[in-house]
């Protein structure tokens, strides 16, 4: 299970508490994200359509907004990514590493402990409660491909 993600049982409770109906689309969108890592809306829409059939892309986008507003889902936007990515790991201040070659994304635990994880030298009067750090490099699969090309 993804650390700090709500359980599937929490989702209906959170929707009800927010005064929202529990719909099959909302549940399936969350279930598809749970444990999937980081998905963009198009990949998620394809998965949801495979499970539910006639669901519109707009319905999936609307559902993602609702789940983000309820802090059940988090949207991240790594620089250079054509679309935002969604994840269910929301209860901590973790960071991300992005592969420069294939664009895969993985989670990295908080850099120095509790949020915001980093100390800014000057906050211009802001009270900082979160820091987002993106690490860049090559994933293991792309490293292997690079080594294979080099050995030819």
N, C-alpha and C positions, 0 to 999 in steps of 0.2 A: 504494500500500500504506500502511496505517496505520503511522506511525512507532513503532518499538520493539515491535511485535507479533511474536510468534513466527511463524515461517513454518509453513505447513501441514505441512511435513516434520518440524518439531520436535514436533508434537503427539503422534504415535505414540511417538516416543522418550521424551518426558516421561511419558506414560502407562505405558510399559513400565518405566521407571526407578522409578516409584512402585509397581510391582507390580500395575498394573491392566491389564485387557484393553483392547485397542483395539477399540471397537465402532463400528458405523456411526452410532449416535446421537451418541456423543461427538465423532466427526469432523464430522458435519453441523452440530451445534450450534456448534462452533468455526468452521467454514467460514461459516456464516450470520452470525456476529458479526464475522468478519474483514472489515474495510472497511465495515461497516454503520453505524459510528458508535456510537450508544447505543441499545440496544433494551431494552424491558421483557420480562419472561418470557412474557407473553401473546403479544406480537408475534412473539417468537422461536419460541414453540411453534407458531404458525400457519405460519411459514416451514418449520419442521422437518417438520410434518405434511404439508405440500404436497410435500416431497421424499421422505419415507419412508413416508407412509401412516399405518398404525396405531401411532402413538407416543403414549403417555399424557402428559398435562400433568405428572404427578408424575415421570415419567422425565426430562423436560426439566429440571425443578427439581433433581432429584438430579444430573444431569449438570452443571448450572451450579455446584452446590456443589463437585463434584469438581474442575472446571476452576478455580474460585476458590481452592480449597485448594492446588492445584498452581501457583498464580500465573500461570496462562495467561489468566485472565479476571479482571477487576476489577468489583466491584459498587459503584456510587455511589448515593447517596440524597439528591438535591437536596431542600432544604426545600420542603414543600408538594406534592411529587410523591406520587401515590397508591401508586406501586410503585417498587422499586429498578430501576436501569438497569444494563445490563452492557456492557462494552467489552473489547477485546483489547489496548488500549494500557496496559501494566502496568509497563514497565521504567523509567519515569521518574516524576517527581513533578509532573505537569502538573495544571492546574486546569480549571475549567469555567465557561462562561457559559450562563445559562439565560434564555430568552425569557419575560418576564412574561405575554405574551399567549397564545402557542400552546404553550409548554413545550418547544420544541426546545432541544437541548443541543449545544454545540460545545466543543472543546478549546481551551485557552489554554496556551501554553508557560509553564514555570516563571517566576515573577515576578522573581526576582533571581539566577538561576543554579542552582547545585546544591542538592539537597534539604538541608534542608527549605524552602528558598526564602524563608523569612521568619525574622526574629529576634524572639523573644519577649522582652519586658522582664523577665519573671519566670517561670521554668518550674517553680517549687515543687519543685525538686530532680529533676525529670524530665530525662532525656536525650531531646531532641526529634529524631526522625529523619524526620518527614514533617509537612507542613502541607497542609490542604485548604482551598482558598479557592473560593468560588462567587461569580462576578460575575453581576449581574442586569441586564437591559435588554430592548430590543426587537430581534428578528432583522430582517434586511433585508426579508423578505416582510411582516412585520407593520408595519414602518415605512412601506412602500409602501401597504398597505391603509389605514393611518391618514391618510396624505397624501391618498389618493383620497377618503376620507370628508370630509376638511377642505376639499377643493376643490369639493365639491358645493353 
